[in-house]
Amino acid sequence: MFLKMLKYLGIIIVLLVILVVIITSVIRSAGNRMYARYDNYAREALANNFPLQPHPIKAEFQYIAPWKALKMFQFKVDSRQSDRLARINNIDATMFLFIKMYTLLLRPSYDYNLPMLSVDIIAMGGKRVYVMEVIDPARIDDANKNACYDKMRKFSAELKNFAPGPVRDWYKDFLAGVSIHINAKSEDDDKLLAIFQAYLNAYIEMVKNKKCSEARPGKEQKGQGRI
C-alpha cells in the first residue's frame, strides 16, 4: 500500500513538473515575442538615422548568468555608438526563466546638452511594467528639446488611466515631466509599443535637429570611457 502511494505521488510530481515546464515555456515565448517587437523596431529606427558602430564591451560583461543565482538571471548586453549618440546600450534580460525585460539606454554626446532616454519594459505573464524615462538633470531651456517633449506629452496622455508605477525619490528631480511609469496588461501591448515608437521617433528627431553650432566642441573625448 505504501509503495503504491509513493508510486502515485511520483507520478503526480512528474505531471506537475511537466505542467510547470509547459506553462513556463508558453509564458517565456510570449515575453520573447514582446521583446523582439521593441528590439527590432529600435534597432532599425536607429540604424536608419545614425551611422552606428559597435562600442566594445569586455567579454565577461556581454553575457551574465551568475551560478550563485543558479543561472535564473541571464543578461545579454551590447552597446553601439554614433556621431551624436555616444552610447546605445541594450540589455536582453531573462529572470526566473519566464520574466522578460527589454532595456534601452540612449545617451547623447555630452557636447549636445541633451537628455538621455531610458526604457525598461518587463513582461511577467499577462502583466507589464512599462517605464520610459527622459533623464534631464540640467533642464536647459531649448526650443528643439521642448518640441520633442510636446510630442511625447501628446502620447503619454493616452496612458493617464493606467495604474501608476513607482518612482524612486532620489532621482525624481532628474526626470522630465514626460517620463512614464505605469503597470499594464498584455492586451495593451499594441498601444504600449506604439507609444514607445512615438517616443523613440521624437527623441531621434530631437538629437538629429540639434545644430552642431550649439554643441560644445572637444568635451566628449574626455568622457569616452563613460557609459
N, C-alpha and C positions, 0 to 999 in steps of 0.2 A: 504493500500500500504506500509506504513511504517513498519507495523508488518510483512508483507511478506519479506521485505528486511532484517529485523532483523532475521527472521527465516532462510533465505538463508545464511546470514552471519554466524549464529551459526553453520549451517551445514558445511560450508566451514572451520570454525575454528576447528571443531571436526575432520574433514577429515585431516586437516593439522597436528593436534596433533597426530593422528593415524599414519600418514606417517612418522613423526619425530620419533615416538617410534619404528616403524619397522626398519627404517634406522639405528637408534642408536643401536638397538639390533643386527642387522647384523654386524655392524662395531665392536661392543664390542665382539661379538663371534669370529670374526677373530683375534682380539687382544688377546683374551684368548687362542686361539689355538697357536698363536705365543709364548706367554708366557710359555705355557706348554711344548713346544718343548725345549726351553732353560732350563727351570727349571728341567725337568725330566732328561735331559742329565747330567746337572751339579751335581744333587744330586746322581745319580748313579755312575758317574765317581769318585766323592769324596768319596763316601761310599766304593767303591771298592779298594781305595788306602790308606785310613786313618781310624783309629779307632775313629769314631765320637761319641761325646757325646753332649747332649743339653747344651747350655750356658744360664743360667737363665736371663730372661727379665721381668721387672716389668709388671704386668697385664695391667696397663694403657698404656703401650707402645707397646703391642702386636698387638693392633688394634686401629688405629687412624682415626677418621672421625669427625672432628670438626663441631658442629652445626653452628658456625659462618659462615662457608662456605656452609651451607645447605647440608652438607654431600656430596658435589660434589667432595671432595677429600677424598679418602679412602686408607689407608696404612696398610698392614698386614706385620708384622715383625717377623722373627725368627732368631735365632743365634745358631750356633754349634761351637764346638772346638775339637781339636785333639792334639796329642803329638807335632806335628810340626806346625800345623796351629792353632794359638791361637784364631782366630776369623774367622768364616764363616758366614757372615751376608747376609740375603736375605730380599728383600723388594718387595712385590707384591702391586703395586700402580695402582689405577684407578682414573682418573681425568675427570671431566665433563661427567661422565657416560660412555664415549666411548674411551678415551685415555688410553692406557695400557702401563705400564712401568715395565720392568724386571731389577732388580738391584741385583748385586752380588759383595760382597767385601771379598777378601781373604787377611788376614793379618797374615803372619808367626810369630812364636815366635821371640821376639826380640833377642834371643840368636843366631839366624842364620844369621843376617845381610842380609836378602833377601828383594827384593822389594815387594810391595803389588800389587794385581791385582784388579782393579775396573771396573765393567761393568755396563753400563746403555743402555738399548735398548728400544726405545719408538715407539709404533705403533699408528699412527693417521690416520685411514682410510687406504689409499694406500701409505702413507708416512712413512718413517722410519728414526729415528735419532739413529745412531749407534756409541757408544762410548766405547772403551776399552782402559783403561789407565794402564800402568805399572808405578807405582809410586816409583821412585828410587832416593830419595834426597841424599843418601850417595854416590852413584855412586862408590862403591868399586869394583875395578877390580877383577874379579873372573871368572875362566875358565868355571865353571859349569853354571854360570849366562849368560856368553857370548854365550855359546852353545844354551841356551834357546832363547836368543834374535835372534840368527841366524835363528832358526826355525821359529820364529814369523815373522821375516823380510821377509822370503820367501813368507809367506801367505799374509802379508799386502801389498805386491807389486801387488797383484791381484786387489786391490781396488784403484789403482792410478788414474783411470779415473772417479771415483765418485766425486761428489761435496763435497768439504771440509766443515766440521762443525767448529763452533767457539771454541776457547780455551782461557780461561781466562789468562790474562797476569801474574797475581800474582803467578800462580803455574806452568807456563811453564817450569821453570828450574828444577822442581821436576820430570818431566815426562821423561821416556826413549824414545828414538827415534822410538821405535816400537809401540808407542801408536797410536790409531786410533780415528779420529773424522770425520765422514762423514754423509752425508744425502743420503738416498737411497729410493727405492720403494718396494712395496710388492712383485713384481715379482723377486726381488733379495733375497728373504728370504732364499732360499736353500743355496745360496753362502754365505750369512752372517752367517747362522748357522754353516756351515762347517768351516769357519774361526774362529768362536767362539770356536768350538770344538778343532781345532788345537791349538789355543792359550791356552785353558784350559789344554789340554794334555801336552803341552810343559811346562807350569807352574808347573803342578803336578810333572812332571819328575824332574824339577829343584829342587823343595822342597824335594823330596824323595832322590835325589842324594847328597844333602848337607851332608857331613860327620859329624858325631857327634863330632869328634875331632876338627872340625873347629868352633864349636859353642863356645859361651862364657857362661859357666855354671853359674847358680844361679842368672841370671838377670831377667828372665821373671817373677818370683814370685812377684817382686816389682810392676809389671805393670798389674797384673791380673784384676784390676778394669777398665783398659782402653779398648777402642774399639778394 
